Structures are given as structure tokens and as C-alpha cells.
Amino acid sequence: MMKAMLTQPMAGKTDEEIIATREKAIKALQEKGYEIVNTLFTDEWYSQEKMQERGVVQIPLCFLAKSLENMSLCHAAYFCKGWENARGCRIEHDAAVAYGLDVIYEE
């Protein structure tokens, strides 16, 4: 089965907005036959406290690194509206293009 990840801007968004956007994107990808690779890291390992314990200084960069690692499992990347205004999404976009993933944009 083909796998895809989604990337979405989160800064300034409520949890409800993030979840709603995510659910819409997941539905669109599943309708195209993709299995979704998780890029929303919410387990304790990625909590603020645990990251500080591990000495992580640039927490957003840690999340980006994990997203790029998970991108290696994917055939496609889905970019939610506003991706071009978020630095992490822009980097993920550049990587997806450079490494030949199918790039899908939210309609």
C-alpha cells in the first residue's frame, strides 16, 4: 500500500482547528488509497519536560527532524492550506520535491 504523510501549519491554531484540518486531510488521502504515516507526535517522549530532560534546545527542530524521518517511509506528502507560511512545512515541501515524493495540495 502507498503511504503518505500530511503537513500542516499549527502556529496560532487551536487544537480543534488542527484536528479538523487533520481529519479532512486524512480522509482525502484515504480516499486516494493512501495509508497515513503519523507526523503528529503526542506521546510522552515528545513532551516539553522529556525533551528538556534529553537536552533538546530547539524543540521545533526536533519535531521537524522526526517528520523528515517519517517522510522516508512515504510515497507522497499532503500539504494543508497555509503550508507556504510555516517554516517547517516549507522545509518538508523542499524535501518532498527534492526526493521525488508525490506532492498533493489541499484543495
DSSP file with accessible surface (Angstrom, degrees, kcal/mol):
  #  RESIDUE AA STRUCTURE BP1 BP2  ACC     N-H-->O    O-->H-N    N-H-->O    O-->H-N    TCO  KAPPA ALPHA  PHI   PSI    X-CA   Y-CA   Z-CA
    1    1 A M              0   0  162      0, 0.0     2,-0.2     0, 0.0    33,-0.1   0.000 360.0 360.0 360.0 142.2    0.0    0.0    0.0
    2    2 A M        -     0   0   82     31,-0.4    33,-2.8    72,-0.1     2,-0.3  -0.504 360.0-147.4 -73.4 142.1    1.2    3.5   -0.8
    3    3 A K  E     -a   35   0A  68     31,-0.2    72,-3.0    -2,-0.2    73,-1.5  -0.874  16.2-178.4-116.2 147.5    1.9    5.7    2.3
    4    4 A A  E     -ab  36  76A   0     31,-2.6    33,-2.9    -2,-0.3     2,-0.3  -0.978  12.4-154.2-141.0 151.9    1.5    9.4    2.7
    5    5 A M  E     - b   0  77A   0     71,-1.7    73,-2.6    -2,-0.3     2,-0.4  -0.822  15.0-138.6-115.8 160.8    2.2   12.0    5.4
    6    6 A L  E     - b   0  78A   2     31,-0.5     2,-0.4    -2,-0.3    73,-0.2  -0.922   9.3-160.8-120.6 150.6    0.5   15.2    5.9
    7    7 A T  E     + b   0  79A   6     71,-2.7    73,-2.6    -2,-0.4    76,-0.1  -0.997  16.2 169.3-129.6 134.3    2.0   18.5    6.8
    8    8 A Q        -     0   0   13     -2,-0.4     2,-0.2    71,-0.2    74,-0.1  -0.999  37.4-109.0-145.5 144.2    0.0   21.4    8.3
    9    9 A P        +     0   0   20      0, 0.0    74,-0.1     0, 0.0    75,-0.0  -0.529  34.1 173.3 -69.9 140.1    0.8   24.8    9.9
   10   10 A M    >   +     0   0   73     -2,-0.2     3,-2.2     3,-0.0     8,-0.1   0.597  36.7 112.1-122.1 -21.4    0.0   24.7   13.6
   11   11 A A  T 3  S+     0   0   97      1,-0.3     3,-0.1     0, 0.0     0, 0.0  -0.320  92.0   8.9 -60.7 131.5    1.2   28.0   15.0
   12   12 A G  T 3  S+     0   0   87      1,-0.3     2,-0.3    -2,-0.0    -1,-0.3   0.524 103.9 119.7  78.5   5.3   -1.7   30.2   16.1
   13   13 A K    <   -     0   0   94     -3,-2.2    -1,-0.3     1,-0.0     2,-0.1  -0.790  61.8-124.3-103.6 147.3   -4.3   27.4   15.6
   14   14 A T     >  -     0   0   66     -2,-0.3     4,-2.5     1,-0.1     5,-0.2  -0.426  29.5-109.2 -78.4 162.1   -6.5   25.9   18.3
   15   15 A D  H  > S+     0   0  117      1,-0.2     4,-2.7     2,-0.2     5,-0.2   0.896 121.9  54.3 -57.2 -38.5   -6.4   22.2   19.0
   16   16 A E  H  > S+     0   0  140      2,-0.2     4,-2.6     1,-0.2    -1,-0.2   0.899 108.2  47.7 -64.0 -42.4   -9.8   21.9   17.4
   17   17 A E  H  > S+     0   0   92      2,-0.2     4,-2.4     1,-0.2     5,-0.2   0.913 112.5  49.6 -64.8 -41.7   -8.7   23.6   14.2
   18   18 A I  H  X S+     0   0   18     -4,-2.5     4,-2.5     2,-0.2    -2,-0.2   0.943 113.2  46.1 -62.6 -46.8   -5.6   21.4   14.0
   19   19 A I  H  X S+     0   0   84     -4,-2.7     4,-2.9    -5,-0.2     5,-0.2   0.925 112.2  50.2 -64.2 -43.7   -7.7   18.3   14.5
   20   20 A A  H  X S+     0   0   54     -4,-2.6     4,-2.1     2,-0.2    -1,-0.2   0.930 113.2  45.7 -62.1 -44.2  -10.4   19.3   12.0
   21   21 A T  H  X S+     0   0   41     -4,-2.4     4,-2.4     1,-0.2    -1,-0.2   0.923 113.9  50.2 -63.1 -43.1   -7.8   20.1    9.3
   22   22 A R  H  X S+     0   0   23     -4,-2.5     4,-2.8    -5,-0.2    -2,-0.2   0.916 109.5  49.7 -62.6 -45.6   -6.0   16.8   10.1
   23   23 A E  H  X S+     0   0  129     -4,-2.9     4,-2.3     1,-0.2    -1,-0.2   0.903 111.2  49.7 -63.0 -40.4   -9.2   14.8    9.8
   24   24 A K  H  X S+     0   0  112     -4,-2.1     4,-2.2    -5,-0.2    -1,-0.2   0.923 113.0  46.8 -63.0 -44.2  -10.1   16.4    6.5
   25   25 A A  H  X S+     0   0    1     -4,-2.4     4,-2.5     2,-0.2    -2,-0.2   0.914 111.1  51.0 -65.7 -43.4   -6.6   15.7    5.1
   26   26 A I  H  X S+     0   0   42     -4,-2.8     4,-2.9     1,-0.2     5,-0.2   0.929 110.2  50.1 -61.2 -43.2   -6.6   12.1    6.3
   27   27 A K  H  X S+     0   0  128     -4,-2.3     4,-2.4     1,-0.2    -1,-0.2   0.929 110.4  49.7 -60.8 -45.2  -10.0   11.5    4.7
   28   28 A A  H  X S+     0   0   24     -4,-2.2     4,-0.9     1,-0.2    -1,-0.2   0.913 113.6  46.0 -61.7 -41.6   -8.8   12.9    1.4
   29   29 A L  H  <>S+     0   0    0     -4,-2.5     5,-2.4     2,-0.2     3,-0.5   0.908 111.2  51.1 -69.3 -41.5   -5.6   10.7    1.5
   30   30 A Q  H ><5S+     0   0  116     -4,-2.9     3,-1.7     1,-0.2    -2,-0.2   0.890 105.5  56.5 -63.8 -35.6   -7.5    7.6    2.4
   31   31 A E  H 3<5S+     0   0  140     -4,-2.4    -1,-0.2     1,-0.3    -2,-0.2   0.786 105.3  52.5 -65.1 -25.9  -10.0    8.2   -0.5
   32   32 A K  T 3<5S-     0   0  117     -4,-0.9    -1,-0.3    -3,-0.5    -2,-0.2   0.398 126.7-104.2 -87.6   0.2   -6.9    8.2   -2.8
   33   33 A G  T < 5S+     0   0   42     -3,-1.7   -31,-0.4     1,-0.3     2,-0.3   0.609  71.9 143.2  91.5  14.4   -5.9    4.9   -1.3
   34   34 A Y      < -     0   0   32     -5,-2.4     2,-0.4    -6,-0.1    -1,-0.3  -0.641  46.9-137.5 -90.9 145.4   -3.1    6.0    1.0
   35   35 A E  E     -a    3   0A  89    -33,-2.8   -31,-2.6    -2,-0.3     2,-0.4  -0.798  32.6-121.5 -88.7 140.5   -2.1    4.7    4.4
   36   36 A I  E     -a    4   0A  38     -2,-0.4     2,-0.5   -33,-0.2   -31,-0.2  -0.718  15.1-151.6 -93.7 129.8   -1.3    7.6    6.7
   37   37 A V        -     0   0   15    -33,-2.9   -31,-0.5    -2,-0.4     2,-0.2  -0.869  30.3-115.4 -95.7 126.1    2.1    7.8    8.4
   38   38 A N        +     0   0   86     -2,-0.5   -33,-0.0     1,-0.1    32,-0.0  -0.404  42.6 163.1 -68.1 129.5    1.8    9.7   11.7
   39   39 A T        +     0   0   15     -2,-0.2     2,-0.7    31,-0.0    -1,-0.1   0.108  52.3  95.0-128.6  19.0    3.6   13.0   11.9
   40   40 A L        -     0   0   48     27,-0.0     2,-0.9     0, 0.0    -2,-0.0  -0.921  62.5-161.7-110.4 102.0    1.7   14.3   15.0
   41   41 A F        +     0   0   23     -2,-0.7    26,-0.0     1,-0.2    25,-0.0  -0.763  31.4 145.6 -95.7 105.2    3.9   13.4   17.9
   42   42 A T        +     0   0  117     -2,-0.9    -1,-0.2     5,-0.0     5,-0.0   0.403  30.6 114.0-120.7  -1.1    2.0   13.5   21.1
   43   43 A D  S >  S-     0   0   90      1,-0.1     3,-1.9     3,-0.0     4,-0.1  -0.210  83.5 -97.5 -72.7 168.1    3.5   10.7   23.2
   44   44 A E  G >  S+     0   0  131      1,-0.3     3,-2.3     2,-0.2     6,-0.3   0.816 118.0  70.5 -56.9 -33.4    5.4   11.4   26.4
   45   45 A W  G 3  S+     0   0  135      1,-0.3    -1,-0.3     5,-0.1    -4,-0.0   0.824 103.5  44.5 -53.8 -30.5    8.8   11.2   24.6
   46   46 A Y  G <  S+     0   0   29     -3,-1.9    -1,-0.3     4,-0.1    -2,-0.2   0.268  85.7 122.8-102.4  13.1    7.9   14.5   22.9
   47   47 A S  S <> S-     0   0   40     -3,-2.3     4,-2.5    -4,-0.1     5,-0.2  -0.360  75.4-113.9 -70.2 154.6    6.5   16.3   25.9
   48   48 A Q  H  > S+     0   0  117      1,-0.2     4,-2.2     2,-0.2     5,-0.2   0.917 116.6  50.2 -53.1 -46.1    8.2   19.6   26.8
   49   49 A E  H  > S+     0   0  124      1,-0.2     4,-2.3     2,-0.2    -1,-0.2   0.927 111.2  46.3 -62.3 -47.6    9.5   18.1   30.0
   50   50 A K  H  > S+     0   0   59     -6,-0.3     4,-1.8     1,-0.2    -1,-0.2   0.877 111.5  52.0 -67.1 -37.0   11.0   15.0   28.4
   51   51 A M  H  <>S+     0   0    0     -4,-2.5     5,-2.6     2,-0.2     4,-0.4   0.927 110.1  48.5 -64.9 -42.3   12.7   17.0   25.6
   52   52 A Q  H ><5S+     0   0  122     -4,-2.2     3,-1.3    -5,-0.2    -2,-0.2   0.909 108.5  54.5 -63.4 -39.3   14.3   19.3   28.2
   53   53 A E  H 3<5S+     0   0  120     -4,-2.3    -1,-0.2     1,-0.3    -2,-0.2   0.865 108.1  49.9 -60.0 -36.5   15.5   16.3   30.2
   54   54 A R  T 3<5S-     0   0   83     -4,-1.8    -1,-0.3    -5,-0.1    -2,-0.2   0.494 121.2-110.6 -80.6  -5.4   17.1   14.9   27.0
   55   55 A G  T < 5 +     0   0   52     -3,-1.3     2,-0.4    -4,-0.4    -3,-0.2   0.653  56.6 164.8  86.8  15.7   18.8   18.3   26.4
   56   56 A V      < +     0   0   36     -5,-2.6    -1,-0.3    -6,-0.2     3,-0.2  -0.539   9.3 174.6 -69.1 123.5   16.8   19.3   23.3
   57   57 A V  S    S+     0   0  124     -2,-0.4     2,-1.0     1,-0.2    -1,-0.2   0.827  72.1  46.8 -96.5 -44.2   17.3   23.0   22.9
   58   58 A Q     >  +     0   0  120      1,-0.2     4,-1.9     2,-0.1     3,-0.2  -0.733  66.9 176.6-102.9  83.6   15.4   23.6   19.6
   59   59 A I  H  > S+     0   0   25     -2,-1.0     4,-2.1     1,-0.2     5,-0.2   0.914  78.1  52.4 -60.6 -44.8   12.2   21.8   20.2
   60   60 A P  H  > S+     0   0   69      0, 0.0     4,-2.3     0, 0.0    -1,-0.2   0.903 108.8  52.4 -59.4 -34.4   10.6   22.7   16.8
   61   61 A L  H  > S+     0   0  105     -3,-0.2     4,-2.7     2,-0.2    -2,-0.2   0.880 105.4  54.8 -68.3 -33.9   13.7   21.4   15.0
   62   62 A C  H  X S+     0   0   31     -4,-1.9     4,-2.1     2,-0.2    -1,-0.2   0.933 109.3  47.0 -63.4 -44.3   13.3   18.1   16.9
   63   63 A F  H  X S+     0   0   66     -4,-2.1     4,-2.4     1,-0.2    -2,-0.2   0.906 111.9  50.8 -63.5 -40.5    9.8   17.8   15.6
   64   64 A L  H  X S+     0   0   21     -4,-2.3     4,-2.7    -5,-0.2     5,-0.2   0.924 108.0  52.5 -62.8 -43.4   10.9   18.6   12.1
   65   65 A A  H  X S+     0   0   58     -4,-2.7     4,-2.2     1,-0.2    -1,-0.2   0.920 110.5  47.6 -59.8 -42.6   13.7   16.0   12.2
   66   66 A K  H  X S+     0   0   50     -4,-2.1     4,-2.5     2,-0.2    -1,-0.2   0.905 110.6  52.2 -66.9 -38.2   11.2   13.4   13.3
   67   67 A S  H  X S+     0   0   10     -4,-2.4     4,-2.0     1,-0.2    -2,-0.2   0.920 109.5  48.9 -62.8 -43.0    8.8   14.4   10.5
   68   68 A L  H  X S+     0   0   61     -4,-2.7     4,-1.1     2,-0.2    -1,-0.2   0.894 109.3  53.1 -65.2 -36.9   11.6   14.1    7.9
   69   69 A E  H >< S+     0   0  110     -4,-2.2     3,-0.8     1,-0.2     4,-0.3   0.947 110.9  46.3 -60.8 -45.4   12.5   10.7    9.3
   70   70 A N  H >< S+     0   0   20     -4,-2.5     3,-1.7     1,-0.2    -2,-0.2   0.815 101.8  66.1 -68.9 -27.1    8.8    9.6    8.9
   71   71 A M  H >< S+     0   0   10     -4,-2.0     3,-2.3     1,-0.3    -1,-0.2   0.842  88.3  68.8 -60.7 -29.8    8.8   11.2    5.4
   72   72 A S  T << S+     0   0   97     -4,-1.1    -1,-0.3    -3,-0.8    -2,-0.2   0.701  95.9  54.5 -64.0 -15.5   11.3    8.5    4.4
   73   73 A L  T <  S+     0   0   91     -3,-1.7    -1,-0.3    -4,-0.3     2,-0.3   0.459  98.7  91.0 -90.1  -4.4    8.5    5.9    4.8
   74   74 A C    <   -     0   0   15     -3,-2.3   -70,-0.2    -4,-0.2     3,-0.1  -0.667  52.7-167.0-107.7 153.1    6.2    7.8    2.4
   75   75 A H  S    S+     0   0   84    -72,-3.0    27,-2.6    -2,-0.3     2,-0.3   0.603  85.1  22.7 -96.0 -23.2    5.4    7.8   -1.3
   76   76 A A  E     -bc   4 102A   0    -73,-1.5   -71,-1.7    25,-0.3     2,-0.4  -0.959  60.5-149.0-144.8 158.5    3.5   11.1   -1.0
   77   77 A A  E     -bc   5 103A   0     25,-2.6    27,-2.9    -2,-0.3     2,-0.5  -1.000  12.6-151.1-131.9 134.0    3.2   14.2    1.1
   78   78 A Y  E     -bc   6 104A  10    -73,-2.6   -71,-2.7    -2,-0.4     2,-0.6  -0.916   9.4-154.4-108.2 124.2   -0.1   16.2    1.5
   79   79 A F  E     -bc   7 105A   1     25,-3.2    27,-2.7    -2,-0.5   -71,-0.2  -0.885   8.7-144.9-107.4 115.9    0.3   19.9    2.2
   80   80 A C    >   -     0   0    1    -73,-2.6     3,-1.7    -2,-0.6   -58,-0.0  -0.386  41.2 -75.9 -73.8 154.9   -2.6   21.6    4.0
   81   81 A K  T 3  S+     0   0  123      1,-0.3    -1,-0.2    26,-0.1    26,-0.1  -0.169 120.1  30.3 -52.0 140.0   -3.5   25.2    3.1
   82   82 A G  T >  S+     0   0   20     -3,-0.1     3,-2.0   -74,-0.1    -1,-0.3   0.388  76.4 128.5  89.7  -0.2   -1.1   27.7    4.5
   83   83 A W  G X   +     0   0   44     -3,-1.7     3,-1.8     1,-0.3     7,-0.3   0.850  65.7  63.4 -55.9 -34.4    1.9   25.4    4.4
   84   84 A E  G 3  S+     0   0   89      1,-0.3    -1,-0.3     5,-0.1    -3,-0.1   0.655  99.2  55.3 -70.0 -10.4    3.9   28.0    2.5
   85   85 A N  G <  S+     0   0  127     -3,-2.0     2,-0.5     1,-0.0    -1,-0.3   0.361  94.1  77.9-100.3   2.3    3.7   30.3    5.5
   86   86 A A  S <> S-     0   0   22     -3,-1.8     4,-2.5    -4,-0.2     5,-0.2  -0.967  70.9-145.6-118.1 123.9    5.2   27.9    8.0
   87   87 A R  H  > S+     0   0  165     -2,-0.5     4,-2.2     1,-0.2     5,-0.2   0.881  99.7  49.3 -57.5 -41.8    8.9   27.3    8.0
   88   88 A G  H  > S+     0   0   24      1,-0.2     4,-2.6     2,-0.2    -1,-0.2   0.926 111.6  49.3 -64.5 -41.8    8.7   23.6    8.9
   89   89 A C  H  > S+     0   0    6      2,-0.2     4,-2.6     1,-0.2    -1,-0.2   0.887 109.3  52.5 -63.8 -39.2    6.2   23.0    6.2
   90   90 A R  H  X S+     0   0  108     -4,-2.5     4,-2.6    -7,-0.3    -1,-0.2   0.915 110.5  47.5 -64.1 -40.5    8.3   24.8    3.7
   91   91 A I  H  X S+     0   0   78     -4,-2.2     4,-2.4     2,-0.2    -2,-0.2   0.926 112.1  49.5 -65.8 -42.9   11.3   22.6    4.6
   92   92 A E  H  X S+     0   0   12     -4,-2.6     4,-2.8     1,-0.2    -2,-0.2   0.905 110.7  51.3 -62.0 -38.4    9.2   19.5    4.3
   93   93 A H  H  X S+     0   0   24     -4,-2.6     4,-2.6     2,-0.2     5,-0.3   0.942 109.0  49.6 -63.3 -47.5    8.0   20.7    0.9
   94   94 A D  H  X S+     0   0  104     -4,-2.6     4,-2.7     1,-0.2    -1,-0.2   0.913 113.3  47.2 -58.3 -42.1   11.5   21.2   -0.3
   95   95 A A  H  X S+     0   0   19     -4,-2.4     4,-2.3     2,-0.2     6,-0.2   0.924 110.7  51.3 -66.1 -43.7   12.5   17.7    0.9
   96   96 A A  H  <>S+     0   0    0     -4,-2.8     5,-2.3     1,-0.2     4,-0.3   0.925 114.9  42.8 -60.3 -43.9    9.4   16.1   -0.7
   97   97 A V  H ><5S+     0   0   83     -4,-2.6     3,-1.3     1,-0.2    -2,-0.2   0.948 114.2  50.4 -66.7 -47.7   10.2   17.7   -4.0
   98   98 A A  H 3<5S+     0   0   79     -4,-2.7    -2,-0.2     1,-0.3    -1,-0.2   0.837 114.9  43.6 -62.1 -32.4   13.9   17.1   -3.9
   99   99 A Y  T 3<5S-     0   0  193     -4,-2.3    -1,-0.3    -5,-0.2    -2,-0.2   0.309 115.0-111.3-102.0   9.6   13.4   13.4   -3.0
  100  100 A G  T < 5 +     0   0   60     -3,-1.3    -3,-0.2    -4,-0.3    -4,-0.1   0.696  57.1 157.5  77.7  22.6   10.6   12.8   -5.6
  101  101 A L      < -     0   0   25     -5,-2.3     2,-0.4    -6,-0.2   -25,-0.3  -0.432  53.7-101.2 -71.5 153.2    7.6   12.2   -3.4
  102  102 A D  E     -c   76   0A  85    -27,-2.6   -25,-2.6    -2,-0.1     2,-0.5  -0.655  40.5-145.5 -70.3 128.5    4.2   12.8   -5.0
  103  103 A V  E     -c   77   0A  41     -2,-0.4     2,-0.4   -27,-0.2   -25,-0.2  -0.896  17.7-174.0-105.2 124.7    3.2   16.2   -3.7
  104  104 A I  E     -c   78   0A  28    -27,-2.9   -25,-3.2    -2,-0.5     2,-0.4  -0.963   8.4-154.0-120.3 135.0   -0.5   16.7   -3.0
  105  105 A Y  E     -c   79   0A 106     -2,-0.4   -25,-0.2   -27,-0.2     2,-0.1  -0.889  26.8-106.2-111.4 139.9   -2.0   20.1   -2.1
  106  106 A E              0   0   29    -27,-2.7   -81,-0.0    -2,-0.4    -1,-0.0  -0.363 360.0 360.0 -58.8 135.4   -5.2   20.6   -0.1
  107  107 A E              0   0  182     -2,-0.1   -26,-0.1   -26,-0.1    -1,-0.1  -0.471 360.0 360.0 -85.2 360.0   -8.0   21.8   -2.5
